[in-house]
Amino acid sequence: MNLTHHFLLSMPQMQDTDFRDSVVYILEHGDNGAYGVIINQELGMNLGGVFSQMSIPCEDPMINEQSVLRGGPVDEGHGMVLHMPGPRFDITREFPGGVALSSSRDVLEALANSEPPETHLTLLGHAGWVPGQLEMEIAENSWLTSPADIQTIFHTPLADRRKAVGHLLGIDIGQIVGHSGRA
């Protein structure tokens, strides 16, 4: 099983508060485990706050008001920008599925100056699983999996992303219950 460029949709019975009601985009999955970012949890901070902390000037109120997402419980102080491939920064890595991840100051300076990447998510932290851990969680019915799509990542409103991934799977996530019974 390789879940690179897939979504993880947490099941209602998810006990881990870090991932409850989450959609995780898996950037990489293989022999070394899995690496991804949560794409539907606001951090309660906007990009202007990040710019301010890093002394990056930005005069555009629309850019300053963009939400920063909580990418996951690992390395929560580390900022990253998930974006479409194209612009390259000091630290940029492209992933299968048509996305890139940049994590250097120059990507934030580009955003502050209204330069590419226009389509992006700004995140703090990421999610990670050691080898076999994600497979075990899936076997325990903690997650549903779906091939990912760029539309959901970048163009679906934050509040609708769980529902959109459910639609990719052909289900109404609101109708799934968090327990099972025996007949």
MDTraj code that builds the backbone (N, CA, C; nanometers):
import mdtraj as md
import numpy as np

residues = "MET ASN LEU THR HIS HIS PHE LEU LEU SER MET PRO GLN MET GLN ASP THR ASP PHE ARG ASP SER VAL VAL TYR ILE LEU GLU HIS GLY ASP ASN GLY ALA TYR GLY VAL ILE ILE ASN GLN GLU LEU GLY MET ASN LEU GLY GLY VAL PHE SER GLN MET SER ILE PRO CYS GLU ASP PRO MET ILE ASN GLU GLN SER VAL LEU ARG GLY GLY PRO VAL ASP GLU GLY HIS GLY MET VAL LEU HIS MET PRO GLY PRO ARG PHE ASP ILE THR ARG GLU PHE PRO GLY GLY VAL ALA LEU SER SER SER ARG ASP VAL LEU GLU ALA LEU ALA ASN SER GLU PRO PRO GLU THR HIS LEU THR LEU LEU GLY HIS ALA GLY TRP VAL PRO GLY GLN LEU GLU MET GLU ILE ALA GLU ASN SER TRP LEU THR SER PRO ALA ASP ILE GLN THR ILE PHE HIS THR PRO LEU ALA ASP ARG ARG LYS ALA VAL GLY HIS LEU LEU GLY ILE ASP ILE GLY GLN ILE VAL GLY HIS SER GLY ARG ALA".split()
xyz = np.array([
    [0.0852, -0.1175, 0.0000],
    [0.0000, 0.0000, 0.0000],
    [0.0894, 0.1233, 0.0000],
    [0.0642, 0.2112, -0.0941],
    [0.1355, 0.3386, -0.0983],
    [0.0304, 0.4490, -0.1039],
    [0.0268, 0.5309, -0.0017],
    [-0.0757, 0.6355, 0.0087],
    [-0.0233, 0.7738, -0.0271],
    [0.0900, 0.7806, -0.0961],
    [0.1383, 0.9092, -0.1446],
    [0.0307, 0.9730, -0.2314],
    [0.0075, 1.1029, -0.2140],
    [-0.0956, 1.1801, -0.2843],
    [-0.2352, 1.1216, -0.2600],
    [-0.2609, 1.0912, -0.1327],
    [-0.3925, 1.0450, -0.0884],
    [-0.4377, 1.1316, 0.0287],
    [-0.5684, 1.1296, 0.0501],
    [-0.6255, 1.1912, 0.1692],
    [-0.6505, 1.0835, 0.2737],
    [-0.6335, 1.1207, 0.3987],
    [-0.6813, 1.0424, 0.5113],
    [-0.7980, 1.1203, 0.5696],
    [-0.9085, 1.0544, 0.5887],
    [-1.0277, 1.1146, 0.6478],
    [-1.0494, 1.0456, 0.7814],
    [-1.0381, 1.1207, 0.8905],
    [-1.0518, 1.0585, 1.0225],
    [-1.1946, 1.0104, 1.0428],
    [-1.2053, 0.8944, 1.1032],
    [-1.3361, 0.8375, 1.1337],
    [-1.3904, 0.9013, 1.2613],
    [-1.5216, 0.9012, 1.2786],
    [-1.5807, 0.9659, 1.3962],
    [-1.5290, 0.9125, 1.5299],
    [-1.4858, 0.7870, 1.5349],
    [-1.4372, 0.7304, 1.6609],
    [-1.2918, 0.7657, 1.6913],
    [-1.2294, 0.8482, 1.6074],
    [-1.0904, 0.8885, 1.6295],
    [-1.0765, 0.9500, 1.7681],
    [-0.9921, 0.8888, 1.8506],
    [-0.9721, 0.9367, 1.9871],
    [-0.8605, 1.0406, 1.9977],
    [-0.7667, 1.0370, 1.9051],
    [-0.6532, 1.1283, 1.9077],
    [-0.7014, 1.2699, 1.8763],
    [-0.6957, 1.3582, 1.9750],
    [-0.7473, 1.4946, 1.9561],
    [-0.6701, 1.5716, 1.8503],
    [-0.5467, 1.5315, 1.8225],
    [-0.4695, 1.5977, 1.7176],
    [-0.5315, 1.5761, 1.5801],
    [-0.6021, 1.4646, 1.5632],
    [-0.6534, 1.4290, 1.4316],
    [-0.8053, 1.4186, 1.4234],
    [-0.8747, 1.4413, 1.5319],
    [-1.0208, 1.4320, 1.5304],
    [-1.0779, 1.5286, 1.4262],
    [-1.1693, 1.4798, 1.3430],
    [-1.2362, 1.5582, 1.2378],
    [-1.1386, 1.6161, 1.1361],
    [-1.0322, 1.5445, 1.1097],
    [-0.9300, 1.5998, 1.0203],
    [-0.9305, 1.5355, 0.8817],
    [-0.8730, 1.6127, 0.7896],
    [-0.8359, 1.5636, 0.6571],
    [-0.6851, 1.5832, 0.6490],
    [-0.6142, 1.4741, 0.6252],
    [-0.4689, 1.4794, 0.6129],
    [-0.4338, 1.4516, 0.4672],
    [-0.3465, 1.5328, 0.4136],
    [-0.2947, 1.5096, 0.2794],
    [-0.1589, 1.4421, 0.2950],
    [-0.1462, 1.3200, 0.2425],
    [-0.0210, 1.2447, 0.2532],
    [0.0705, 1.2834, 0.1373],
    [0.1813, 1.3453, 0.1720],
    [0.2806, 1.3871, 0.0732],
    [0.3727, 1.2724, 0.0343],
    [0.4015, 1.1856, 0.1309],
    [0.4971, 1.0787, 0.1052],
    [0.4659, 0.9599, 0.1955],
    [0.4675, 0.8410, 0.1373],
    [0.4427, 0.7184, 0.2124],
    [0.5276, 0.6083, 0.1520],
    [0.6041, 0.5411, 0.2353],
    [0.6911, 0.4353, 0.1851],
    [0.7555, 0.3577, 0.2984],
    [0.8699, 0.3003, 0.2706],
    [0.9390, 0.2156, 0.3680],
    [0.9792, 0.2897, 0.4944],
    [0.9946, 0.4202, 0.4863],
    [1.0363, 0.4989, 0.6033],
    [0.9190, 0.5560, 0.6818],
    [0.7972, 0.5192, 0.6456],
    [0.6793, 0.5691, 0.7139],
    [0.6009, 0.6635, 0.6252],
    [0.5276, 0.7536, 0.6880],
    [0.4422, 0.8458, 0.6127],
    [0.4589, 0.9874, 0.6661],
    [0.4393, 1.0830, 0.5755],
    [0.4557, 1.2253, 0.6054],
    [0.3427, 1.2998, 0.5362],
    [0.2741, 1.3855, 0.6104],
    [0.1657, 1.4617, 0.5507],
    [0.1323, 1.5850, 0.6317],
    [0.0264, 1.6535, 0.5887],
    [-0.0183, 1.7743, 0.6571],
    [-0.1706, 1.7739, 0.6682],
    [-0.2189, 1.8216, 0.7814],
    [-0.3624, 1.8392, 0.8005],
    [-0.4028, 1.9627, 0.7204],
    [-0.5084, 1.9516, 0.6409],
    [-0.5461, 2.0635, 0.5539],
    [-0.6795, 2.1270, 0.5914],
    [-0.7336, 2.0958, 0.7091],
    [-0.8638, 2.1533, 0.7435],
    [-0.8730, 2.2053, 0.8864],
    [-0.7614, 2.2344, 0.9499],
    [-0.7648, 2.2867, 1.0867],
    [-0.6977, 2.4234, 1.0936],
    [-0.7785, 2.5250, 1.1207],
    [-0.7205, 2.6590, 1.1388],
    [-0.6465, 2.6634, 1.2719],
    [-0.5410, 2.7392, 1.2722],
    [-0.4582, 2.7514, 1.3917],
    [-0.5047, 2.8664, 1.4814],
    [-0.5879, 2.9550, 1.4285],
    [-0.6276, 3.0725, 1.5053],
    [-0.5270, 3.1846, 1.4923],
    [-0.4492, 3.1787, 1.3861],
    [-0.3466, 3.2793, 1.3578],
    [-0.3559, 3.3128, 1.2100],
    [-0.3278, 3.4379, 1.1769],
    [-0.3282, 3.4733, 1.0350],
    [-0.1855, 3.4979, 0.9868],
    [-0.1730, 3.5086, 0.8561],
    [-0.0410, 3.5255, 0.7950],
    [0.0254, 3.6550, 0.8403],
    [-0.0539, 3.7594, 0.8647],
    [0.0016, 3.8851, 0.9142],
    [0.0749, 3.8660, 1.0465],
    [0.0230, 3.7776, 1.1319],
    [0.0905, 3.7471, 1.2578],
    [0.2250, 3.6808, 1.2361],
    [0.2306, 3.5916, 1.1388],
    [0.3571, 3.5258, 1.1050],
    [0.4560, 3.6289, 1.0519],
    [0.4072, 3.7134, 0.9599],
    [0.4944, 3.8180, 0.9042],
    [0.5488, 3.9072, 1.0158],
    [0.4628, 3.9449, 1.1072],
    [0.5032, 4.0316, 1.2166],
    [0.6127, 3.9659, 1.3011],
    [0.5947, 3.8384, 1.3352],
    [0.6936, 3.7666, 1.4153],
    [0.8281, 3.7565, 1.3436],
    [0.8236, 3.7546, 1.2110],
    [0.9473, 3.7380, 1.1342],
    [0.9981, 3.8692, 1.0758],
    [0.9361, 3.9807, 1.1153],
    [0.9734, 4.1140, 1.0658],
    [0.9727, 4.1209, 0.9130],
    [0.8673, 4.0660, 0.8533],
    [0.8479, 4.0718, 0.7088],
    [0.7350, 4.1705, 0.6832],
    [0.7629, 4.2819, 0.6154],
    [0.6568, 4.3795, 0.5907],
    [0.5569, 4.3296, 0.4852],
    [0.4294, 4.3566, 0.5112],
    [0.3249, 4.3249, 0.4141],
    [0.2146, 4.4287, 0.4297],
    [0.1868, 4.5000, 0.3233],
    [0.0869, 4.6062, 0.3265],
    [-0.0499, 4.5611, 0.2764],
    [-0.0601, 4.4406, 0.2224],
    [-0.1851, 4.3925, 0.1644],
    [-0.2717, 4.3275, 0.2717],
    [-0.3836, 4.3913, 0.3092],
    [-0.4671, 4.3356, 0.4163],
    [-0.5254, 4.1980, 0.3819],
    [-0.5513, 4.1712, 0.2544],
    [-0.6064, 4.0400, 0.2174],
    [-0.5046, 3.9289, 0.2433],
    [-0.3789, 3.9557, 0.2164],
    [-0.2748, 3.8566, 0.2425],
    [-0.2549, 3.8418, 0.3934],
    [-0.2510, 3.9539, 0.4635],
    [-0.2319, 3.9493, 0.6088],
    [-0.3415, 3.8711, 0.6799],
    [-0.4620, 3.8714, 0.6265],
    [-0.5748, 3.8044, 0.6914],
    [-0.5869, 3.6557, 0.6573],
    [-0.5055, 3.6053, 0.5663],
    [-0.5133, 3.4630, 0.5317],
    [-0.4835, 3.3774, 0.6541],
    [-0.5634, 3.2737, 0.6719],
    [-0.5468, 3.1842, 0.7866],
    [-0.4224, 3.0974, 0.7730],
    [-0.3624, 3.0707, 0.8865],
    [-0.2542, 2.9731, 0.8950],
    [-0.3171, 2.8448, 0.9481],
    [-0.2829, 2.7326, 0.8870],
    [-0.3398, 2.6046, 0.9263],
    [-0.2457, 2.5291, 1.0187],
    [-0.3053, 2.4464, 1.1010],
    [-0.2274, 2.3563, 1.1857],
    [-0.1994, 2.2322, 1.1030],
    [-0.0767, 2.2195, 1.0567],
    [-0.0401, 2.1098, 0.9682],
    [-0.0263, 1.9761, 1.0383],
    [-0.0114, 1.9790, 1.1688],
    [-0.0002, 1.8557, 1.2447],
    [0.0742, 1.8760, 1.3750],
    [0.0780, 1.7705, 1.4554],
    [0.1362, 1.7820, 1.5895],
    [0.2882, 1.7716, 1.5944],
    [0.3533, 1.7450, 1.4823],
    [0.4988, 1.7298, 1.4806],
    [0.5630, 1.8626, 1.4402],
    [0.6583, 1.9069, 1.5183],
    [0.7352, 2.0277, 1.4876],
    [0.6430, 2.1474, 1.4613],
    [0.5554, 2.1740, 1.5560],
    [0.4511, 2.2749, 1.5382],
    [0.5026, 2.4178, 1.5213],
    [0.6270, 2.4421, 1.5502],
    [0.6836, 2.5750, 1.5300],
    [0.7433, 2.5935, 1.3914],
    [0.7450, 2.4888, 1.3114],
    [0.8066, 2.4937, 1.1788],
    [0.7014, 2.5313, 1.0750],
    [0.7223, 2.6442, 1.0087],
    [0.6292, 2.6910, 0.9072],
    [0.6618, 2.6368, 0.7696],
    [0.5564, 2.6105, 0.6943],
    [0.5710, 2.5589, 0.5580],
    [0.4613, 2.6182, 0.4707],
    [0.4890, 2.6244, 0.3426],
    [0.3891, 2.6687, 0.2465],
    [0.3715, 2.5568, 0.1444],
    [0.2510, 2.5019, 0.1394],
    [0.2156, 2.4008, 0.0404],
    [0.1620, 2.4757, -0.0806],
    [0.2162, 2.4471, -0.1980],
    [0.1769, 2.5233, -0.3169],
    [0.1912, 2.4388, -0.4418],
    [0.1446, 2.4936, -0.5515],
    [0.1589, 2.4279, -0.6807],
    [0.3059, 2.4371, -0.7225],
    [0.3569, 2.3376, -0.7960],
    [0.4956, 2.3449, -0.8430],
    [0.5159, 2.4668, -0.9325],
    [0.6359, 2.5094, -0.9425],
    [0.6693, 2.6252, -1.0254],
    [0.7736, 2.7074, -0.9553],
    [0.7287, 2.7985, -0.8669],
    [0.8289, 2.8795, -0.7984],
    [0.9179, 2.7926, -0.7096],
    [1.0456, 2.8229, -0.7089],
    [1.1415, 2.7508, -0.6262],
    [1.2031, 2.8500, -0.5283],
    [1.2198, 2.8030, -0.4083],
    [1.2749, 2.8866, -0.3026],
    [1.3975, 2.8160, -0.2442],
    [1.4607, 2.8780, -0.1453],
    [1.5818, 2.8195, -0.0878],
    [1.5578, 2.6749, -0.0448],
    [1.4417, 2.6487, 0.0144],
    [1.4066, 2.5121, 0.0535],
    [1.2702, 2.4798, -0.0070],
    [1.2714, 2.4102, -0.1196],
    [1.1490, 2.3674, -0.1869],
    [1.1657, 2.2221, -0.2268],
    [1.0635, 2.1449, -0.2004],
    [1.0631, 2.0046, -0.2421],
    [0.9326, 1.9778, -0.3157],
    [0.9435, 1.9198, -0.4348],
    [0.8246, 1.8828, -0.5106],
    [0.7888, 1.7386, -0.4795],
    [0.6578, 1.7125, -0.4746],
    [0.6061, 1.5804, -0.4417],
    [0.5197, 1.5288, -0.5553],
    [0.5048, 1.3970, -0.5643],
    [0.4118, 1.3418, -0.6632],
    [0.2708, 1.3970, -0.6397],
    [0.1948, 1.4125, -0.7439],
    [0.0589, 1.4619, -0.7301],
    [0.0443, 1.6082, -0.7640],
    [0.1554, 1.6745, -0.7961],
    [0.1455, 1.8127, -0.8393],
    [0.1457, 1.9158, -0.7294],
    [0.2219, 1.8915, -0.6217],
    [0.2347, 1.9902, -0.5150],
    [0.3819, 2.0073, -0.4792],
    [0.4116, 2.1195, -0.4180],
    [0.5457, 2.1473, -0.3669],
    [0.5314, 2.2013, -0.2255],
    [0.6359, 2.1861, -0.1487],
    [0.6380, 2.2338, -0.0114],
    [0.7643, 2.3157, 0.0063],
    [0.7478, 2.4413, 0.0466],
    [0.8607, 2.5309, 0.0694],
    [0.8611, 2.5725, 0.2148],
    [0.9816, 2.5820, 0.2714],
    [0.9878, 2.6122, 0.4142],
    [1.0995, 2.7094, 0.4493],
    [1.1316, 2.7975, 0.3591],
    [1.2347, 2.8969, 0.3877],
    [1.1727, 3.0368, 0.3923],
    [1.2431, 3.1278, 0.4509],
    [1.1945, 3.2648, 0.4683],
    [1.1545, 3.3291, 0.3359],
    [1.2264, 3.2971, 0.2280],
    [1.1993, 3.3644, 0.1004],
    [1.0610, 3.3338, 0.0440],
    [1.0015, 3.2191, 0.0776],
    [0.8651, 3.1928, 0.0302],
    [0.7668, 3.2864, 0.1015],
    [0.7893, 3.3125, 0.2288],
    [0.7027, 3.4060, 0.3019],
    [0.7208, 3.5483, 0.2499],
    [0.8427, 3.5848, 0.2173],
    [0.8673, 3.7179, 0.1601],
    [0.7968, 3.7319, 0.0256],
    [0.7953, 3.6260, -0.0539],
    [0.7239, 3.6292, -0.1824],
    [0.5743, 3.6483, -0.1591],
    [0.5177, 3.5764, -0.0639],
    [0.3745, 3.5919, -0.0333],
    [0.3447, 3.7351, 0.0121],
    [0.4300, 3.7887, 0.0982],
    [0.4092, 3.9248, 0.1496],
    [0.4139, 4.0287, 0.0383],
    [0.4882, 3.9993, -0.0688],
    [0.5009, 4.0916, -0.1817],
    [0.4043, 4.0608, -0.2955],
    [0.3036, 3.9767, -0.2677],
    [0.2032, 3.9373, -0.3680],
    [0.2655, 3.8705, -0.4899],
    [0.3718, 3.7964, -0.4681],
    [0.4390, 3.7217, -0.5746],
    [0.3965, 3.5749, -0.5642],
    [0.4232, 3.4972, -0.6707],
    [0.3895, 3.3544, -0.6631],
    [0.4622, 3.2878, -0.5468],
    [0.3988, 3.1879, -0.4903],
    [0.2841, 3.1130, -0.5396],
    [0.1510, 3.1764, -0.4986],
    [0.0635, 3.1971, -0.5956],
    [-0.0685, 3.2532, -0.5654],
    [-0.1566, 3.1516, -0.4936],
    [-0.1493, 3.0260, -0.5362],
    [-0.2303, 2.9199, -0.4772],
    [-0.1454, 2.8469, -0.3749],
    [-0.1846, 2.8573, -0.2474],
    [-0.1022, 2.7995, -0.1416],
    [-0.1813, 2.7808, -0.0130],
    [-0.1259, 2.7006, 0.0755],
    [-0.1710, 2.6893, 0.2144],
    [-0.0488, 2.7144, 0.3014],
    [-0.0646, 2.7959, 0.4034],
    [0.0434, 2.8195, 0.4981],
    [0.0139, 2.7354, 0.6216],
    [0.1129, 2.6575, 0.6648],
    [0.0929, 2.5605, 0.7718],
    [0.2031, 2.5703, 0.8760],
    [0.1681, 2.5367, 0.9988],
    [0.2671, 2.5177, 1.1043],
    [0.2565, 2.3727, 1.1489],
    [0.3687, 2.3017, 1.1442],
    [0.3716, 2.1624, 1.1854],
    [0.3329, 2.0682, 1.0735],
    [0.3505, 1.9394, 1.1004],
    [0.3137, 1.8350, 1.0048],
    [0.2757, 1.7086, 1.0815],
    [0.2349, 1.6075, 1.0073],
    [0.1988, 1.4784, 1.0650],
    [0.2981, 1.3744, 1.0155],
    [0.3320, 1.2809, 1.1005],
    [0.4250, 1.1765, 1.0608],
    [0.3920, 1.0453, 1.1285],
    [0.4222, 0.9361, 1.0599],
    [0.3994, 0.8017, 1.1100],
    [0.5247, 0.7188, 1.0862],
    [0.5660, 0.6400, 1.1832],
    [0.6787, 0.5485, 1.1659],
    [0.6338, 0.4330, 1.0766],
    [0.7281, 0.3564, 1.0210],
    [0.6890, 0.2461, 0.9337],
    [0.5875, 0.1528, 1.0003],
    [0.4804, 0.1245, 0.9284],
    [0.3764, 0.0336, 0.9750],
    [0.2683, 0.0974, 1.0607],
    [0.2942, 0.2137, 1.1180],
    [0.1976, 0.2772, 1.2085],
    [0.0704, 0.3186, 1.1360],
    [0.0831, 0.3849, 1.0226],
    [-0.0362, 0.4291, 0.9501],
    [-0.1170, 0.3091, 0.9021],
    [-0.0502, 0.2068, 0.8516],
    [-0.1198, 0.0866, 0.8061],
    [-0.1999, 0.0238, 0.9201],
    [-0.1417, 0.0229, 1.0408],
    [-0.2111, -0.0314, 1.1570],
    [-0.3336, 0.0540, 1.1909],
    [-0.3195, 0.1869, 1.1866],
    [-0.4323, 0.2749, 1.2171],
    [-0.5457, 0.2565, 1.1148],
    [-0.5093, 0.2358, 0.9892],
    [-0.6111, 0.2124, 0.8866],
    [-0.6814, 0.0795, 0.9124],
    [-0.6053, -0.0239, 0.9492],
    [-0.6641, -0.1553, 0.9796],
    [-0.7571, -0.1475, 1.1010],
    [-0.7301, -0.0540, 1.1919],
    [-0.8142, -0.0347, 1.3106],
    [-0.9331, 0.0568, 1.2821],
    [-0.9541, 0.0930, 1.1563],
    [-1.0648, 0.1784, 1.1125],
    [-1.0601, 0.3193, 1.1690],
    [-0.9392, 0.3722, 1.1897],
    [-0.9252, 0.5108, 1.2336],
    [-0.9348, 0.6077, 1.1157],
    [-0.9040, 0.5574, 0.9960],
    [-0.8990, 0.6425, 0.8772],
    [-0.9695, 0.5777, 0.7591],
    [-1.0302, 0.6607, 0.6757],
    [-1.0689, 0.6229, 0.5405],
    [-0.9664, 0.6863, 0.4489],
    [-0.9383, 0.6236, 0.3366],
    [-0.8401, 0.6781, 0.2433],
    [-0.9041, 0.7033, 0.1082],
    [-0.8543, 0.8063, 0.0408],
    [-0.9042, 0.8430, -0.0917],
    [-0.7900, 0.9031, -0.1720],
    [-0.7840, 0.8747, -0.3022],
    [-0.6890, 0.9499, -0.3838],
    [-0.7160, 1.0998, -0.3671],
    [-0.6100, 1.1772, -0.3635],
    [-0.6230, 1.3218, -0.3418],
    [-0.6471, 1.3939, -0.4732],
    [-0.6995, 1.5139, -0.4622],
    [-0.7127, 1.6010, -0.5785],
    [-0.6776, 1.7438, -0.5392],
    [-0.6204, 1.8146, -0.6330],
    [-0.5747, 1.9522, -0.6108],
    [-0.6916, 2.0444, -0.5779],
    [-0.8064, 2.0222, -0.6396],
    [-0.9249, 2.1052, -0.6153],
    [-0.9581, 2.1096, -0.4660],
    [-0.9613, 1.9938, -0.4026],
    [-0.9955, 1.9889, -0.2602],
    [-0.8888, 2.0568, -0.1757],
    [-0.7628, 2.0355, -0.2092],
    [-0.6540, 2.0925, -0.1297],
    [-0.6552, 2.2448, -0.1337],
    [-0.6646, 2.3011, -0.2525],
    [-0.6434, 2.4449, -0.2669],
    [-0.7681, 2.5281, -0.2929],
    [-0.8750, 2.4676, -0.3413],
    [-0.9884, 2.5488, -0.3848],
    [-1.1196, 2.5208, -0.3123],
    [-1.1223, 2.4208, -0.2270],
    [-1.2424, 2.3910, -0.1497],
    [-1.2343, 2.4674, -0.0183],
    [-1.3412, 2.5376, 0.0203],
    [-1.3375, 2.6088, 0.1487],
    [-1.3020, 2.5141, 0.2633],
    [-1.2279, 2.5648, 0.3572],
    [-1.1787, 2.4872, 0.4703],
    [-1.2893, 2.4055, 0.5368],
    [-1.4018, 2.4675, 0.5642],
    [-1.5111, 2.4006, 0.6348],
    [-1.5747, 2.2886, 0.5530],
    [-1.5501, 2.2853, 0.4222],
    [-1.6119, 2.1852, 0.3352],
    [-1.5175, 2.0725, 0.2951],
    [-1.3952, 2.0741, 0.3415],
    [-1.2970, 1.9750, 0.2942],
    [-1.3294, 1.8327, 0.3383],
    [-1.3765, 1.8124, 0.4612],
    [-1.4148, 1.6760, 0.5040],
    [-1.5281, 1.6237, 0.4167],
    [-1.6260, 1.7059, 0.3961],
    [-1.7400, 1.6665, 0.3136],
    [-1.6954, 1.6362, 0.1704],
    [-1.6039, 1.7172, 0.1164],
    [-1.5548, 1.6967, -0.0203],
    [-1.4810, 1.5639, -0.0329],
    [-1.3998, 1.5291, 0.0675],
    [-1.3299, 1.4007, 0.0622],
    [-1.4305, 1.2867, 0.0743],
    [-1.5321, 1.3038, 0.1574],
    [-1.6383, 1.2036, 0.1645],
    [-1.7036, 1.1824, 0.0290],
    [-1.7285, 1.2920, -0.0420],
    [-1.7882, 1.2814, -0.1764],
    [-1.6949, 1.2080, -0.2720],
    [-1.5644, 1.2296, -0.2603],
    [-1.4693, 1.1549, -0.3435],
    [-1.4831, 1.0043, -0.3197],
    [-1.5181, 0.9693, -0.1960],
    [-1.5360, 0.8285, -0.1594],
    [-1.6775, 0.7782, -0.1873],
    [-1.7669, 0.8708, -0.2242],
    [-1.9057, 0.8325, -0.2495],
    [-1.9876, 0.8176, -0.1232],
    [-1.9477, 0.8868, -0.0162],
    [-2.0209, 0.8776, 0.1097],
    [-2.0545, 1.0170, 0.1632],
    [-2.1533, 1.0207, 0.2508],
    [-2.1866, 1.1422, 0.3247],
    [-2.1245, 1.1256, 0.4628],
    [-2.0152, 1.1970, 0.4877],
    [-1.9413, 1.1805, 0.6129],
    [-2.0292, 1.2072, 0.7347],
    [-2.1308, 1.2892, 0.7194],
    [-2.2228, 1.3175, 0.8293],
    [-2.3091, 1.1986, 0.8682],
    [-2.3162, 1.0987, 0.7827],
    [-2.3982, 0.9811, 0.8097],
    [-2.3193, 0.8652, 0.8703],
    [-2.1882, 0.8819, 0.8852],
    [-2.1055, 0.7743, 0.9414],
    [-2.1087, 0.7850, 1.0930],
    [-2.1335, 0.6723, 1.1586],
    [-2.1358, 0.6689, 1.3038],
    [-2.0026, 0.6191, 1.3563],
    [-1.9743, 0.6523, 1.4801],
    [-1.8447, 0.6201, 1.5393],
    [-1.8376, 0.4875, 1.6100],
    [-1.9315, 0.3992, 1.5856],
    [-1.9274, 0.2673, 1.6499],
    [-1.9893, 0.1650, 1.5561],
    [-1.9626, 0.0415, 1.5850],
    [-2.0240, -0.0667, 1.5069],
    [-2.0930, -0.1628, 1.6016],
    [-2.1824, -0.2388, 1.5484],
    [-2.2571, -0.3337, 1.6289],
    [-2.2337, -0.4753, 1.5814],
    [-2.2966, -0.5684, 1.6489],
    [-2.2873, -0.7105, 1.6126],
    [-2.4284, -0.7658, 1.5993],
    [-2.4459, -0.8457, 1.4968],
    [-2.5785, -0.9051, 1.4756],
    [-2.5818, -1.0460, 1.5279],
])
top = md.Topology()
chain = top.add_chain()
for i, resn in enumerate(residues, 1):
    res = top.add_residue(resn, chain, resSeq=i)
    for name in ("N", "CA", "C"):
        top.add_atom(name, md.element.get_by_symbol(name[0]), res)
traj = md.Trajectory(xyz[None], top)
